């Protein structure tokens, strides 16, 4: 696997490069700002870009905006965002711009190497990985009326956004798989998501919820 890293901190940039190398991942470019990210992706055509949210000049949301530009130029290009916080506007736009091949993790997750590499592989392979804390924060800021989804349905929805299977959700919540299936069917119904052969329909349920 070949990746581009966009991170303005030299120490973290080098640390990510070494960490990825230890896992057999080749970093073809490591840059420190948004325009350099866009240029590096165009030049190297990597399998994935790992992008920090805060980069020069303002150190606010330049990384996310650069990621959106990359996706606009190359729809579906795999992007894994790393952040110390949740930037609501552009995070929702990035995730909502296409459920496939997108990840948004808080930087503390890097400390769990196995979890980090799992996210790298899943996003590069076209999957979606959303940090559960990101889901909680976005849902709390854009919550629909309480009667729309039940408390348990909210819990199931958050685990769906992590890409968890029905069996994994059942184990986490200590309920049966049948109960999970009923909750998911109810979520789809309440969010008006018609049946479709879409591998990412579960994540689209989260996107539909955030979109309101």
N, C-alpha and C positions, 0 to 999 in steps of 0.2 A: 504494500500500500504506500502511496505517495501523498504527502500532505503539505499544505502551506500553513504556517503559523503567523498570525497577526496579533502582536502583543507589544506594547510600548515599553514594558519593564524588561530590561536586558537580562536580569537574573531569572525572571520567570520564563522568558523566551528560551534561554539556554537550558533551563530546567525541563521545560516541556520537550525540547528537542532531544535531550538525553533520555528522558523517560520513554518517549516514543521509540527511540532507537533501541532501547533495551527490549521493547516489545516487537522488534522487527519492522517498525514503520519508518520509512525514509522521509525526512523533512527536506523538501526540495527548495524551500525558501522560507526565511524567517524575517518578517518585516515589522516596522513599528508604527505604521499609520494606515489610514483607510485607502488613499490612492495607491499606495504601494501594494496593498492587498489585491486590489482590482487588477493592477498590472501583473502581479505575480501569478494570479490565476490564469490570466490570458496567455502569459508566456509559457507556463509549465503544464497547464491542464492537469492538475493533480486529481486525486480521488476524493479529497476532502479538504476543507479549510477550517482550521480551529481559530476562532476569532474572539478577541477580548472586546467588551462593550466600550470601555473608556479608553480613548486614544487621542493624540494631539489633533488639533491645537487646543480644543476646549476641555478635553478629557471628560466629556459627558456621554454622548451616544454615537460618536463617529464610527465605531466599529460596527454597530448594528446598521447604520445607514450604508456603510460600505458593503456589508453582507447583502443588504437589499439590492444594491446596484449590481453585485455579482449575480444574484438570482434573476435580476431583470435581463441581464445580458445572456445568462446561461440558465434558463428555467430548469428547476430540478437539481441544480448543482448542490451537492451535500455541504451543509454548513453546520458546524458545532460551535455554538456560542458559549463562552465562559464568562461569568460575571460575578462580582461581589454583591450585586443587588439586582432587582428586577426593574427594567426600564419598560414601563407598561405600553406606551404608544407603539414603539418600534418592535417590541417583542411580539405583540399581538399581530402586527402587520407582517412580520417575518413568518411567524407560525401560520397565520391565516393565508399567506400567499401560496400555500401548497403544503399539504400535510406530509408529503414524502421527503425524506432525506433532510430533516431538520432536527437539531438538538439544542436545548437551552439548559445548561447546568450551572449551578453556583460553584464557585471555585473551590469551596471546601470539599466538593466531591472528588477532586483530584487526589486528595489524600488516600482515598480508597482506590488503589491502582486497578484492581480487578473490575470495579464498577466503571472506572473511567475508560478502560480499554473496551469493555462491553459496549459503552456508549459510542466510542469511536467506530467500532465494527458495525454496529447497528445503523448508525447514520450514514456511513460510507456505503452500506448495502441498500440504502433506500428507505430505512426505517425512521421512526420518530422517537425521540427521547426527550421528555420534558421533566425537569426536576420537580419532585412533588412539592417542594417549598414554593417554586415558581407558580405552580397551579393554584396553591392555596392563596397566594398573594393576589394573583390576577382575578380569581373567583371572588375574593372578598371585596375587591374594588369595583367589580362589575356584576354584582349579584342580582339575579332576577327575584321577583317576589317569592317569599318562602314557600308558598303553596305550589309553586311550579315543580320543584324537585324536593323530595324528602331528604332528611339528613343522611339516611343510608345511601340514597341515590347519589348524593354529593360525594360520599366516600368512595363509592364504586366508580364514579366518573373520574375522580382524581387518580385512582389506580389504573383505570383505562388509559389515561393520558401518559402514564409511565410506560405503557406498552405491555402491561401485565396480562397474562392469559386468564381465562375464567377460573382455572384451578388455582392459580397463584392468588387471585383476588379472594377466592373462597378461603384459602388457607390464612391469608392476612386478616380477614374479617371474622374468621371462625364461623362460617356459614356454609351451606351446601352449594355445590355448583348449580343445582337447579334454582336456588334462590338468586344466585348471581345472574343467571340467564333471565329470570323474571325482572330483576332490577334494570338490566341493560335494555330489555324490550320496552320497559316503561320509560326509560330515559329517551330512547329513540322516538317513542310516540309523543312524549311531551315536547321534544325539541323539533318535531315535525321532520324527521329524517326518514324518508321513504326507503324501503329495502332496495339495496343496490349491490352488485358484485364488486365492491370497492374494498381493497385490503386495508384501507386506512379509515374505514367508516367509524371505528371506535374513536379515533382521534378527532375526526370531523365533528363528533358529538361535543367534544370539548370546545372546538372552534365555534360551533354554532352557539354554544352557551356564552362564550366570551363575546361573541359578536353582538349579543343583545345588550 
